[in-house]
Amino acid sequence: MATARILDESKVLELAEPLPLDGGQSLPGVRIAFEAHGTLNAAKDNAILICHALTGDQHVVSNHPKTGKPGWWVRMVGPGKPIDTDKFHVICANVIGSCMGSTGPASPSPDGDPWGMRFPVITIRDMVRAHIALLDALGIEQLHAVVGGSMGGMQALSLAANFPDRARAFLVLASTARHSAQNIAFHEVGRQAIMADPEWREGDYYAHGRGPEKGLSVARMAAHITYLSEEGLTAKFGRRLQDRDEKTFGFDADFQVESYLRYQGLSFTGRFDANSYLYITRAMDYFDLAEEHGGRLANAFTRSKARFCLVSFDTDWLYPTSESRNVVHALNASGVPVSFVELSAPFGHDSFLLDVPALDRVVEGFLNQ
Amino acid sequence: MATARILDESKVLELAEPLPLDGGQSLPGVRIAFEAHGTLNAAKDNAILICHALTGDQHVVSNHPKTGKPGWWVRMVGPGKPIDTDKFHVICANVIGSCMGSTGPASPSPDGDPWGMRFPVITIRDMVRAHIALLDALGIEQLHAVVGGSMGGMQALSLAANFPDRARAFLVLASTARHSAQNIAFHEVGRQAIMADPEWREGDYYAHGRGPEKGLSVARMAAHITYLSEEGLTAKFGRRLQDRDEKTFGFDADFQVESYLRYQGLSFTGRFDANSYLYITRAMDYFDLAEEHGGRLANAFTRSKARFCLVSFDTDWLYPTSESRNVVHALNASGVPVSFVELSAPFGHDSFLLDVPALDRVVEGFLNQ
């Protein structure tokens, strides 16, 4: 096998050989954009792989190049933080299919034009294969831990099941071992919103203006509701009006929650590719770790020698506690050491990204056992 | 006041005078399409008004003129049924703002063109004012009962608060006294999906093809998820594939739940007007019965001499049991007789429309007390 190249200046790995995919195809010319912090020790055994969520990216602690905002997990990762870069070498790679430097539908295909909808449908396991290729290139045989929330947790579980020797610990936050019918339904609404936008042009919009921004915005709005709790929305917005004393009897954003959602939708279109949204939601919908292992989730972990920690949040209705409990039962059935906690936090699914001090303690404690 | 005319052949009432609206305007030339079953007795005191939900209509037991399907509540209404047309004169009127014969944005405005977005924003109380005008025209001073589920329950509560002498009993199913931030958020997604469709044309689409069908379809899909429970979706669809043995690694509707949702969206566009969807969701979002009564819900019922029954469903996450309980507490605080039950049913919010025998017993029992 030819040697993969790391393009140091931009932290992009270019794979020398095509990446085999679950769908049967191989993806040529794969690039993997990643970020790394903290020093890799001589034994190369202090690395932690952080796996990001659906619309996340490798900018865990660095400013986002498009929005200029701080990295998405600066509260958790850094010197002296729960994921301590003074102790650990922390790596986060943009998943394939995404749009922040790793190969996805907006990337050039072998014919030079963007892949668009010719990009192969990928799976969570395919994303993990790319992570493994990165670890190989970095010479990291075994990670200290894999950490991921939401879709990041799916990658962590898939890595545990498919590459059990590549990490000693797995920390899975607000996640699930399979997408439920309701999860699929919400994603399908988002995909249909994108595909309904005439600017989508069957995915071939890259040379034609700004793409399906309206459809992508609606998709993001629908998804965003599922990331928050009803209680959190009520506490944050209730029925308060936006910059006015009276209802206008019109269709402006009278309510703060309307204004907030519209902003979430619009700002998302400036940083994310609509086709990537289609492909990554599809990968999540396809995820069913039990199905890959003869229909029995416990089978996924029979080869595991790692230890696990599962965390759920009591207000998360996207991946509720019962989903984490399913994974814990399977790990127990396989005799794998696992700790499990449901934390109380008002923020719904997004709790893993927000200020939940109890989570900090769980993360720090688990990684330093 | 000029006399309202009932156009008997089509059960349409035409109001002689403009209908005053909460927004400050008056709506001229209002038509109210309705359906009536069972005989009105000589004392005119055996009438029951059924109030329909967001996308419902007056076709409670008659076949829908566009879809040909049976009326939406044939299981509940008819001879010998829980709402017994052998005993009661049952009336159901299409709400104003809708599109099944009552005046709405698709109706001709005074200049002869459809109202479109020039239609005034209406409220739940405005819908109720139209119901009262219908009762006046029918010579019905006091109803035996008002019955409504979901938005129909909001109309029942509004009627109880604003016209307390017009009914002796109120039966409110799966409803709420105010729209929550999450309720508003889901409606806003639907409105944005419609308005994002270039075929919407700022609401002026009636002379231009088929209107914003794609946007309306996405709106319906998003809303439909909120009408079902996670458990119900899992039981009905789970992760089962649609007419195939393997995932296609594409964007077809691989999963049954995707296929089902797409069908729900598409079929809705054949029977509902997109602008009506905008106006009626707005009316629901504006609904806050406490706000209309000095911020204290109990104040809404201080003049009431009627009896009430509230029913919620344990899997309804759109208007969960806590919302019904709020209403019950307010009624209790006003010293109004009320019974309350949370029924167990797997169908989520839609339970009030579906086969829940316990609901039949509650409805029959309450109406025959």
Interface residues (C-beta under 8 A of the other chain):
Chain A: D22 G23 G24 M117 P120 V121 R178 H179 S180 A181 Q182 I184 A185 F186 E188 V189 R191 Q192 A193 M195 A196 D197 P198 K214 G215 S217 V218 M221 A222 I225 L228 E230 L233 T234 K236 F237 G238 R239 K247 F249 G250 F251 A253 F255 V257 E258 L261 R262 G265 L278 R282 D285 Y286 D288 E291 W317
Chain B: D22 G23 G24 M117 P120 V121 R178 H179 S180 A181 Q182 I184 A185 F186 E188 V189 R191 Q192 A193 M195 A196 D197 P198 K214 G215 S217 V218 M221 A222 I225 L228 E230 L233 T234 K236 F237 G238 R239 K247 F249 G250 F251 A253 F255 V257 E258 L261 R262 G265 L278 R282 D285 Y286 D288 E291 W317
